[in-house]
């Protein structure tokens, strides 16, 4: 089902069962999986893969050149997984040569109106980015993260699995898995307990994470995590410790004293 006003380059690859609405524009290096729906006025450009059953709403711009002064037209890519919902006026950019050359988004994401994912970001599965939140370049957003409306994430920041970023928050440092962050200059405000419970975390697992967070707050995150990593811990605690000790030049958002 392709509307007669849609402009589709003959070299574009359109999967079975796609629906392409009025006034959509699809470039020559775009590949649509099965059952992709473009509502209307959608622009798909660059070397871009769109996964099966993804829906893209009016006036979204996906795959256009990165918003980076250093970009000079080099060959880079954007890969978007399956069953994502990309709402009105969302912008998602491909990678740059200096950042690895690829922006990648997982499956089952929800990108609400006006949100932005910049070049070279690596976004996991089941991520929700709420209205007008912006993710700067080179960020890593792990699975099951929620980023509230009008929030901003600084470039090169990592946000661990299951974290929650409140609305209007500026995130300038890494966020541990399952953390809860809010404030004009975001600080760590405990755990995303609601998200943990929704994902089946037990009471004992949540208590273990709270105990870990109290220990981390007493000193340097990395030094404390390095000491704690010498002992055995439950799976979620181990995941947080490995995240803290992972490759990053950023500091970590910490609780307010």
Secondary structure as UniProt FT lines:
FT   TURN            4..5
FT   STRAND          7..8
FT   TURN            10..11
FT   STRAND          13..14
FT   TURN            16..17
FT   STRAND          19..20
FT   TURN            22..23
FT   STRAND          25..26
FT   TURN            28..29
FT   STRAND          30..32
FT   TURN            34..35
FT   STRAND          37..38
FT   STRAND          43..44
FT   STRAND          47..50
FT   TURN            52..53
FT   STRAND          55..56
FT   TURN            58..59
FT   STRAND          61..62
FT   TURN            69..70
FT   STRAND          77..80
FT   STRAND          85..86
FT   TURN            88..89
FT   STRAND          91..92
FT   HELIX           97..99
FT   STRAND          102..105
FT   STRAND          110..111
FT   TURN            113..114
FT   STRAND          116..117
FT   TURN            119..120
FT   STRAND          122..123
FT   STRAND          128..129
FT   TURN            131..132
FT   STRAND          134..135
FT   TURN            137..138
FT   STRAND          140..141
FT   TURN            143..144
FT   STRAND          146..147
FT   TURN            149..150
FT   STRAND          152..153
FT   TURN            155..156
FT   STRAND          158..159
FT   TURN            161..162
FT   STRAND          164..165
FT   TURN            167..168
FT   STRAND          170..171
FT   STRAND          174..175
FT   TURN            177..178
FT   STRAND          179..182
FT   TURN            183..184
FT   STRAND          187..191
FT   HELIX           193..198
FT   TURN            199..200
FT   HELIX           203..216
FT   TURN            217..218
FT   HELIX           221..228
FT   TURN            229..230
FT   HELIX           235..244
//
